[in-house]
Amino acid sequence: MTVAALAGCTKADFVGTPVRLRAPLGLPAPPPGAPAAAVALGKKLFFSPSLSVDGSLACAGCHQPGNGFADPRPHSPGVNGGRGNRNAPSVWNAAYWSSQFWDGRAASLEEQAAGPMMNPVEMGHSSRGVVAAVKANPEFRQMMAAAYGDETVTLERITKAIAAYEKTLLRGNSPFDRFLFGGDKTALSEEAQRGLGLFRNKARCALCHTLAADHALLTDQKFHNLGVGMDPAGNLPDPGRFNVTGREADRGAFRTPSLRNIAETAPYMHDGSLKSLKEVVDFYVGGGNANPQLDPLLQPLTSFTRQERTDLVAFLESLTGEAVAVP
């Protein structure tokens, strides 16, 4: 059942004046902000373990602020001893993504927010259970009234508030941004500058982690098969995007993540199988793992030197930005 279907006749429109979100250097204009009361409610919900069936796990348990709003564990633990099979991606700048989850099965942050709550391996709740848990908390009801005009609790209101908070998690103005878009030629070390040149040319990274003339999301928001997660028999246990589209060409394909703040979000890849940026660079230099759906954009870099690998890592480390202050 969709979030909209569960909303009933209760309006899910915020009340109050939306906050104006300022795009940091290197990022395009963000989507319109929500009123401060809605953002505050969403933040409170994001950090509340009451959204899980046993009260043990919040959204922030897997999207940890101290780890780039990602999970430092390869696979996130869930309720009742469950454990997922994918690494939790960062929420920084998620307001810009055209789809959510590694396989793109959610079209919006609102839709994404509902998924983990009802996933039996993650937060293990039901839609009615989530609503009841929030309704039982007087503080949440008061915050709901401030955000929506009355205390009515619905799943649509819950997910819309969480998304409103997540949309404020903008982060740019990195050394890379100041160098490329701000004109500060001292912002990058010599190694990182060489790494940027490799990124855009010889290493072919920018084919998928794209740069625009005045900003850089560092993702094409498309889905690619790199052969990540292949088992000893040469199979890809996680079908990835194939589970969403049913197209054989999408088997083993996953959404290109943004590289912003990548130094904070180890481990890497959809399965958390690579522990460091050096391992990531080495994987790409090797051309990934061969399989029938391997993306043709991925090619071995046979003449890539040790120094070039070091330079590329230095560039990736320059992508750590600054958070935007929310008014």
N, C-alpha and C positions, 0 to 999 in steps of 0.2 A: 504494500500500500504506500502511496506517495505521501510526502509531507503535506502537500496541498489537500489531499483527500482527508487527512486526519485533522485538518484545521477547523472543520465545521463551518459555521457562519461567523465566527469571531474574526474581526479585522486584525491583520498583522501589520498595520501601518504604524510606524513610529510617530510619536508626538514630539514637538520641540524643534529647535533650529539645528540643522546638521552642522557638524564641525567641518571646517575647511582643511583638507589634507594637502600638504605641500609636497610636491614631488622632489625628492633629493636629487642632487646632481647625478646624472647617468640613467635616470629612470623617466619614463613618459608620465604624463598627467595621470593620476590615479582615478579610480571611479569615485563618484560622490560619496562623501562620508555620511555617517548616521549621527543623530543627536548624542550628546555626551552621556545621557542617561542610558541609552541603548548600548553604547560601547561599554559602559561600566557593568551593565548586566551581563553582556557577553563575556567580558573578562572574568567576572565572578563565576559564571557557568563553566568556562574553559578550565578553570583551576579547581573545580568542585568534583570530588569523588562520588558525589551522590548520583551522578549520571551513569554510574556502573551499578550492576545488579546487587553487588555485595558491599558497595560503598568503599571500595579499595582503590579505584583507578579513575583518575581524571584525564581529560584530553592532554593536559600538560605532563602526564606521566610518560607519554611516548613522544610528545613534542616539547622537549625540555628547553626552557629559555637559556640555560647555561651551556647548551650544546647546539646552539644555532636553531632552536625550536625543532630539532630533530632528535633521534634516539641514538645514544652512543653504543647500544647493543645491536648486533646484526638483525635480530628479530625481537619484536616487542612482546613481553609477557602479557597475558590477559587474565581474566578472572578464572577461578576454579582450575588453576594450573595450565590454562591454555597458552599457546604461543603461536603467533602469526608466522607466515613464511616470507614476509617482506620487511625491508627496513623502512621505518617511518620517515617520510620525507620532511624537509624543512617547511615551516609555514611562512617564513620571511618572504614577502613580496607575492604571496599566493593570490592576492587580489588581481594580479595581471594574467593569471593562467586561464586559458580557454577551456581547460578540463582539469579535473582533479583525480587523484590516485595515480599510481604508476601505470595503470592500464586505461586511464581516462574514462572510467565508467560513470563518473559524476560530472555533470555539466556546470555545476556552480559550487561555491563554498557552502551555501545553504544545504544543498543536497549531500555534499560530502560530510557535513557535520552529523547528519543522522546516521550515516553508515556504521561507524564504530560502535555507537550506542547499542544498535540492534544486532551486531555481529556476535554470535555465540562464542567465538574464540577471543574476542577483544573485550568489550564492556558487558556483553551478555544480557542486556536489558530488553524490555519490550517498549513499544511506544507508550502504552498506558502506564507502564512502570516508571518510565522517565518522567512523564507528566505528573504522576502521583508524588514522586520524590521531590520534585521542584515545588509542587503545590503545598507540600507539608512543611516547607521552610518559610516562616513569616518574612524573613529578610528578602527572600526571592520574590515573594508576592508583592512586597513594597517596591522593590526595584522593577518588577514587571509593570506596576501601575505608573511608575515614573517614566518608563520607556514607552508604554503603549496606551496609557490613559485609564487603564483599569487592571485589576489583579488577575484576570482570566489567564490561565496557563494552558497553552497548547504546544504541541511539538513544533509547529511552524514558527511560533513565536520564539521558542527556545533556539532553534537552529538559525533563525534570522539574526538573533542577538549575537550568537557565537560568531557568525560570519561577519557581523558588523565590527566586532573586536578584531578579528583576524585581518580585516581589510585595513586596519590601522598599522599593521606590522610591516612598515615600509623601511627599507634600508639600502642606502646608496652612498654617494660621496666617498667612495673608497679611494685609495691611492691611484688605482687604475682610472677611476672616473676623473679625478683631479688632473691626471696626466693627459688623458685623451680628450675629455670634454671641457676641462677647466683651463687648459693651457699651461698647467704647472709642469714644466719639463724636469723639475727636481723631485716630483712625487714618486717616481719609480726608480729603483736601483738599476744599475747597468744590466744585471742579470735579468731582472723582470722586464726591462725593455727588450732585451734579446728574446725573452720568452714570449712577449706579445707579438713580435715579428714571426716567430715560429708558429704561434697559435693561429695567426691569420693566413699563413702561407704553407710552409713545408709540413707542419704537423696536421693541417687540414681540420683543426678543431672547429674553426668558425663556420664550417659547412653546416653544422648542426647547432653549435652554441653561437648563435648569430649576433652580429653587431649592426646597429643602424647608424645613420649619420650623426644623430644627436642623442642617442641613448643606447643602452645595451641590456636586453633581458637575458642574454646569454643562453637562450634556448629557442629552437624553432617551433617548440610546442607540438612536434610530431612524434611518431613512434618508430623506433628502430630496433632491429635485431642485431645484437652484438655477440651472441653466443654466450652471454653471461649465465652462470648457473648450470652449465652442462655437467651431467653425471659421467661416471667412468665409462658407461656404455655408449656415450655420445648422444644422449637424449637430453631434451630440455624439459624438466619436470613441471616448470611453471609456464603455461601457455601464454601468459601476458595478455596482450591486446586481443588475441584470438578469442578469449572468453567473452569479449564484448561484441565483436563484429562477426565472428564465425568464419572469417576469411582466412584461408590457409596462409596467405601472404603475411598475415599479422601474427602468426605463431612465433612466440618468443620475443615479440617486440614490446618495448616499454617506452614511456614518454621521456623525452630528453629533459633532464633536470637542469635548472639554472645553475650556473657555477658561482653565483654570488654567495659570499660568505662560506665557500666550500671548505676552507681550512678548519672551520668549526664543526663540521657535520660528519666526521668519520664515524663509522665505516661507510664505504661507498658501494654503489650499484644497488639495484632493486632488492638484492638478497643480502646486502651488507657483507659481501664476500671479500672485498678488498679493504685492507686496514689503513692504508696511507695513500697520500697523493702520489708518492713514488710508485706504489703498486699500480695505481690507476694509469699513470703515464706508461709504465712498462707494458700493461695490458694492451693499450692502444697501439703502442709501437709494434707489438707482435701481431696486430691485425685482428684481435679478437679470437673467437673459437669458431672454426668452420662448421657450417650446418646449411641445409638447403635454403633457409630464409635469411642467411647472413646479408646485412645491408651492403650493397656495392660501394657505398661511400666509405666504408671501413676498409682500409688497405694497409698492409704491413709497411712500416717505415724502415726500410733495410739499411739506410745510411745514417740513422739517427744516433748521434754520439752521446757519450755519458754526460758531457758538458751541456748538450742541448736538452737532455732530460732534466738536469739540474735547473737550467734556465726556465724551462716550462713550469716546473714546480714553483719556482720563485714568482713567476707571473700569477699562477693560481692563488698563491698566498697573498697577492696584492689586491684580491677581489673582496676582502673583508671590509665592509662598510660601516656607516654610522646610522643608528636608528633615528627615525623622524619623531620629534616630540609631538604628542597629540594635544591640541589646544584644550 
